[in-house]
């Protein structure tokens, strides 16, 4: 029996703001949507070529405050072509979402509107 990772889900406070961020910062677009019949929730599955893996953004209508992410000891990793790494770093710096650069490891982290950290790694 073989399993393949399909998607991961995070909860977001402002769905439209998150959708704009993920498209601008990482080129992720909505590939599938599910809305609750009573509009109590909205699910947006984001993806990009050539991956099958999806990031699910979950929005809940009754949520009244941003999520508490604790110590933020988790993150998602994204790879970028080695030759595009510096341009990506410049783009994220300009966007104001850069939170940490680890020059020794050659990686950096950006933060989405809800405070989730996203690691950017050049393909090696």
Steps between C-alpha positions, in 0.01 A plus 500: 500500500643838400379838623559835334461829684200680351440817699550682827253739658539823693231724645495862385323802645463711182459268202527765227815650653657153524408415141663822376813434707550141382452595137737799517766344723506143368292483182240271659150520354165344587458163331195383697240662726246367748248720682282383784131487406425752775811713424649403836831405338698542180781277381743610231756254369806676358753349266748564221674308226663250503387387848204286599529612863238756608482753780148520639392832650209457739285800589234474775217755508467500879867583560523839672874535562827402330641158586759456773789307345687449825877497462479456121713186517368372166522616142449404136796478263505623141782445252604749236745455214850584621535776240172659620585498871640855520208643299256319729677640805483850354129459417412380850710777656311756289166342601595543867439136588865397559551398863830311518802435277736215585801585284701205632237253378410705191128519582250757622152519646200715414180543701146486364216730620408259781856460628584163342867474405596382153857386431656583165776261392699507176509173307841345553 
